[in-house]
């Protein structure tokens, strides 16, 4: 059994407000992921801010879970409610992740986790106090994306261990890395952008229209 966890519980600190509820191509941002993925897995869990649990009418069969203070807390709350042996986690701030990527990360093939990522294309500089310190060798450096798939038991164990240590990761794969589990990489897509700042919505509008989104 595979559980899909869609994360839509952020407060939008960098965006300036809750970006998941901003309109993209005629519907709330989070709905692009939810509507495309509903029914594709055995279970669909949508994580929302506690104060917005009843804000939207959702498709039948969606399990709602209240998010936590940090992304990691929100994932943990969903893991507790999930029933699957495998969980696929996706940030609803990425509206253009293809169904193929979800399929690839949901089949672990003996690994403890699988993530989508793309190789870094640009030259990378390390900067300190406004000055370039060094140029970082980009060989072997990849930009992590979602969706990401995991053995639920292993991921829950890692979350519990990190809670005991007070350690917070920027994605779930980082927790598995910390505790010595194997995480494989599936090449993602440059189109699988993340909405972080208001100007990202303009790019998303253009991509969506090119892709034929309604």
NORCOR-V255798 format. One record per helix or strand. SS is the DSSP state (h for helix, s for strand). FROM is the first residue (numbers start at 1). TO is the last residue. Records with the same first field share a line. If there is no record, write none. Layout:
# NORCOR-V255798
SS->FROM-TO + FROM-TO
This chain:
# NORCOR-V255798
s->2-8 + 23-24 + 27-28 + 43-48 + 62-66 + 86-91 + 113-119 + 124-128 + 131-136 + 142-151 + 183-187
h->19-21 + 29-37 + 50-52 + 71-81 + 99-106 + 152-165 + 172-178 + 198-210
